[in-house]
Amino acid sequence: MAKRLTTIVPLSVFAATAILTGLFWSFAYRAELRQVENETQVTVEQVGLRIESWIQVRVKTIRHQAETVDPIADPHLDDFVSHVKAHIELTRGYQAINWVNADGIIETIVPKQGNEAALGRNLYEHPNPAVVDSIRKAADTHRAASTPATIELFQGGRGFALYWPVYGSQDELLGCVNGVFKIDDLVLSCLNENVVNPQRFRYRLSDADATTIYDSESGYPISSLPPFSSPHRSRATITVADRTWSLDLEPRPETLPGATFSGFDYIIPIGLILAGILAWMAYFIMRNNRLLRLTTKRYLDLYENAPVAYFSVDLNRRIARANRSACTMLGYSKEELLDRDVMDLYADSPSGKSRAADLFERGKQGKPVHGEELEMARADGSTIWIALSVTWVRDFKGQAAESRSTVMDITEKVHAREKQAALDEHLYHSRKMESLGILAGGIAHDFNNLLMSIMGHSELLRTQLVDEPTVQTYTKEIEIASRRAADLCRQMLTYAGHAPTELGSLNLNLVIEGMRLLIETQSRTTVSIAYELEKALPNTIADTSQVQQCILDLVINAVEALAGADGTVTISTATRNSDVPGPSETRILAANHGGPFAAIRVADSGSGVGAETLTRMFEPFFSTKFTGRGLGLSSVHGIVRRHDGAILARSQTNQGTYIEILFPVSDGTHS
């Protein structure tokens, strides 16, 4: 019996040890394989969300442009171009954002550089019929539609396009806002080596019809590739407007357990010895601890290197954690931020400390805080605008324990918004001046007709009552007053742009030289006239008499601005490449093109006027003088507007005023 036990026990121990060793080997293999599969699944989901977020941000931009563009009110699409440029500066990744009219013609491209080949092309004649199908689908559904991601772009390269339709007040199709993206840019942003490790994974991006968009091995294949065969592959679905892409990810064979010689291969040969089993268990635990540390470090790296600032703040408003972006954004070291009162980081303004304190208390009460715009103070004393979103971590009792804040620097966005508000104000002023011109023209026409009747009847009285000297005197006064009123009508018609115009090529220097005697007769003996004429001034197309009237009105205005005191009126000419105002200049009237221009500037050494007066002094009948009619500068405004020119002005207290009128050059020649 003992002999049998001697045999049975070792065999039993051997069998039990072999079974235990086999169980440990199987568990270790499945755990490592599961680790690879989990890593594959997490990676493909993260990358899929990254690609979808990248596309959705740009889809929202295109939608915003489609909702704000008005090709009827803004036929030259100036507002559209400026808005698109601002968005492209804030959000990179576009090949181009285009305006496509209802006939499929690409009328406007932003930016133009690098996209010249697409300008003016008809998308309905695109060699890929999917482009036409996408445009029609967008028009039918009133929503964004995307092309396949494998179309050949007019600009060169492969990519895809998004179309968002724009409709008029009668629900007629006015055109589409078209976003163009190269696959190269998407791959560079979302599938680079920092996002997907090429030594561990192979990936493939496919369209809804299984057409291969991009493959990590083959790049842009000519034909679709066969699906991945690995049983450990994972897939993420990506929504692109009305289409669905697929991202497939599979681990490389060399990363799978068993592909190379590893520690758990020793388990079976040394599994009969208890020391070997304990050694394997120690190795297994240590290996998993190392993987856990690597995973923790990976997420800490993501936290530290995130492009936005992160703060963790306790209930006492003390900063518990802050990432690198937070330190860079505010100019502090991490040691200076930690354990600091977070309210010290906000500016002393209504949008700073007080607003932040209110949001902190509101968040503690469970109210959402998302995208709130606040003003923060940097270490150097400067201020920035930020968008704040806060989530609260709560304990098992549901009480607030810690806040986690996401902070984005939106200073450029706020400044762009302020700039847009200034542009809107300028547009309002231009429309007001245009409305005043229409009103002045209508009044002038009607009043002129009445004057003709008055003057006609006065003439009849004068000829029929020749022997009545009193009547002759009255009719003469009526005629003089009527002619003054007719002159007033002429000025009003000039402002409204209804005066007859005879355009011809002329040189502004010659016009001024020919008016010297007339100009000097309009000035007082206490006022000196100075001339600073550019020698190589280009010619312009204009009406000579109307240009002379502008110069004379500007000189009279400058002389009157001196208010009887000694001073100087300077008349100068120059060439300007654009009508963009310089520092401290105000643009009274904008041209419809970019330039170049031949400019006349009339400056006085008077006391200057305020900003409100500067913007209003070209309005009809506005005058700072009690007895003034206020039509001289209004006539200048009407003449320059009719010549498609521009007006710039600048005035500062005790530094005088100058007004500069710009006329488009004719052919670039000089006189």
DORO-35164 format. One record per residue (C-alpha): x, y, z. Coordinates in steps of 0.05 Angstrom, whole numbers, plus 5000, padded with zeros to 4 digits. Example, Ala and Ser with C-alpha at 12.3 -4.5 7.8 and 13.67 -1.06 7.14 Angstrom:
524649105156 527349795143 
This chain:
500050005000 505650485018 509150304954 502850454916 502151114954 509351274938 507551204865 500551504869 502552124909 508152344863 503752204804 498152584837 502853154854 505553144784 498553124755 496153684801 502454094787 501653974712 494354184715 496054794757 501754974710 497254894650 491955324682 497055874697 499855834627 492955874596 490856454641 497256844625 496456744550 489156964550 490657564595 496157814549 491857694488 486058044521 490758624537 492558684464 485258644443 483159164494 488759624472 486659534400 479359684417 480960294460 485760564407 480960484349 475360824389 479761404410 482461504340 475361444311 472861974359 478862404342 477362364267 469862474277 471163074323 476163354272 470963304217 464963534259 468464174280 469564354207 462464134187 459764624240 464165174211 461465034141 454365024168 455565694203 458165994139 452065724101 447266024152 450666714152 452366804078 447667254039 449567273965 443767743950 445468274002 452868163993 453767993918 461368063922 461467593983 466168064021 463067864088 463367134069 470867184052 472567554116 468567064159 471866464126 478866754134 477566864208 475066154217 480965854177 485866234221 482565944283 481465234256 486764934210 485864334164 481864614106 484464564035 479265094017 472365364033 468665563970 462265903948 458965493893 453165833857 446765493837 449765293770 455364913803 460765433788 466065553840 465766313846 469866443909 475466053941 478766194008 484666164009 486166283935 493466093940 494365363922 487165303898 487465703833 486065083792 479065013822 476765733813 471265793761 470665043751 463664733742 462564183793 456863903751 462263733700 466763383751 469462723723 467062363786 459462303784 459362243860 460762983865 454563163826 450462653867 452862973932 450963673909 444063443888 443163063952 444963683993 439964093953 434463563962 435463444036 437064174056 442963894096 450363764087 452463214039 459362924031 462862623971 466761973976 473562084006 477161823944 475462363893 481062703854 481063443873 481864003822 487564253865 490963573861 491162993909 485662583939 480462833987 473162953999 468363543997 462463764039 456664164010 451764564052 446064874010 443865594017 436765804000 433466473986 427166764016 422966393964 426365733980 430365773916 437265483915 442466043915 448565593919 452765183967 458265304017 463464793997 468864534044 474764164011 479363714052 485363314032 486162624062 493562794073 491563344123 486662884160 491962324164 497262814188 492663084243 489062454267 493161854246 500362054258 505461644297 503762004362 496561754356 497361064326 503860684338 505760394270 510159874304 504259574340 498259684295 496159694223 490060114204 485560224145 480460784133 474660584088 468560924058 461360694066 461860244004 468159904031 472660313984 479460394016 480861124032 487661044063 491760444086 497660494134 501660014090 499360184019 497560914027 492461073972 491060423936 488360433865 483159903882 479859683946 483959213990 481458574021 478958634093 483558504152 483857764170 486257804242 481157544293 483658084340 481858674295 477159234319 472959724281 470260424295 464760764256 465761504237 460061964217 461862454161 455662884146 451062394110 456361854100 459461334145 466861144145 469960544178 476660524214 479559824221 485459684267 489059034277 495258884319 501358674281 502857924287 509458054322 505758404379 501357794395 503157324452 507056724428 509957084368 516557164404 519756784460 516957054526 517256904600 510956474606 513955964558 518155724618 511955564660 510854854635 518154604641 519054894710 511754814731 513454154768 517554544817 513954984867 519455514862 518255564788 510755654799 512256204850 517256524803 512156524747 506956844792 511857384813 513757504740 506357534721 504658034776 510758464761 509258464687 502058684698 504359224747 509059484694 503459504643 499159864693 504660384705 505560474630 498060574621 497861064679 503761444650 500461454582 494161784609 498362264652 502162454589 495562574554 493463014612 499963394615 500663494539 493363644524 492564274479 487764574529 488964774602 486364324658 485564514731 483264104791 480664554847 478564334917 472764614957 477265154987 478565404916 485765164920 488964874857 490564144868 493063974797 494664364734 497564124668 503064414624 498264794579 495565164640 502565374660 504165604589 497665974580 498366374645 505866434648 506666094716 510865494736 507164894763 509965024833 507065734831 500165474811 499364894860 495865054925 494265754899 487466074905 484465994835 480966674842 487867004841 488466794768 482467204745 482667934725 479968494768 474068624722 466668454718 468467864674 473967644720 474067494795 466767654811 464067254753 468766664768 466566654841 459166634820 460566054772 464465674826 458565714874 453665534819 457764924801 457864684873 450264704872 450164234812 448664754759 452264664693 458165104674 459965034601 463465514552 463066114599 467366694575 471767004629 477867444634 484267174666 490667524686 497367244664 503667274706 506367864666 500068274681 496868204613 489767924607 486867384563 479767154548 478166424562 472365944554 471165564619 467664894627 467264564696 465263874719 464863674793 467163024825 462362814880 463362344939 459161744956 454162204990 453262614928 456863214957 461663634914 468863424929 473063724873 472064124809 475563964744 476064564697 477564574623 480165244599 481165464527 484566114506 479566484461 483067154461 483767154385 476566954377 474167524422 478568024385 475867764318 468767854344 470368564365 473368694296 467068414264 462768884306 466869474281 465869234209 458369174221 458269894248 461870134186 456769764142 451070094181 454170784170 454970644095 447770434088 445471044127 449371504080 446371134020 439371234048 440671964059 443072013987 436671703961 432572184005 436572793983 435972593909 428472523914 427573183950 432173533901 428373283840 421573483868 424174153893 427574293827 420974203790 417674703837 423375193825 422475143750 415175343759 416975923805 422376183758 417776113698 412176513729 417177033754 419777113683 412577203658 411277743710 417678103693 416178123617 408878303624 409678853677 415579223648 412879893671 412179683743 418979803776 416779513843 414578863809 421178853771 425078903836 420978343868 421677883808 429177993807 429577793881 425277183866 430076993809 436277083853 433176653909 430876133859 437876073829 440875983899 435675443912 437375123844 444675113864 442674773929 438774253888 444874143845 449073993906 443773523933 443573163865 451173113865 450972793934 445572313911 449772123850 444672393799 448972953770 451272853698 458372583693 463372623636 468972143651 475872203622 483072043638 486172603679 491972733725 490273023793 496673423796 494773803732 487773933759 490574233823 495774643785 490274923742 486175123803 491675483842 488876183829 481775963845 483975613909 487876213934 481976673922 477876233969 482776314027 483976904073 490277304077 491776974144 491576274113 497476014073 496575474021 501974934015 502574423959 505873733964 504573383898 507372693882 511372723817 509772033789 502372043804 498271563760 492371803719 485271673741 478571633704 474172193731 469872793713 474473403714 469173903737 466773453794 473973333817 475074083817 468674163858 471273653909 477974023916 474574693923 469574433976 475174104016 479374744014 473475174036 472074684093 479374704114 479675464113 473175514154 476075014204 481475524221 475875974247 479376634227 485976454260 492776414225 494275734197 496175304138 492074894090 496274354056 494074033990 497873393973 497372803926 499872093933 498871383909 495470883957 495270143945 488770043983 483370414021 484970064087 485370604140 491970724175 493070844249 487971344278 484771414209 477171334198 474471044134 468371474116 467071124049 469770464025 471270293952 468569673917 475469433897 482369383929 486269923891 490970233873 488470943881 490771653865 489372063927 488272803943 489273014016 487173684043 489773824114 488874414160 492474624223 486074784261 483574524329 480673874301 473873554315 471372974356 470372264332 462772324328 463272964287 468472634242 463772074222 457772534212 460673134176 459372824107 451872764121 447273254084 445673884123 450273694181 454674274202 458274514264 457175234242 450675584260 449775894191 452575314150 448474914100 452774284108 452474074034 459674184013 462573544042 456073174025 457373343951 464473083959 461672433987 456772353929 462072503876 467272023905 462071483914 459871563841 467071493819 467770843859 472871173904 474071213979 474471744034 479171724094 479572234149 483472374213 482572904266 485872994333 484973544384 489774124372 492973744314 488273934258 484273514209 485673214142 480972904091 483572444037 479472263975 481671663933 480171553859 481770893823 487670943776 486170863702 491570453669 497770523712 500871073668 503771693698 503972413676 
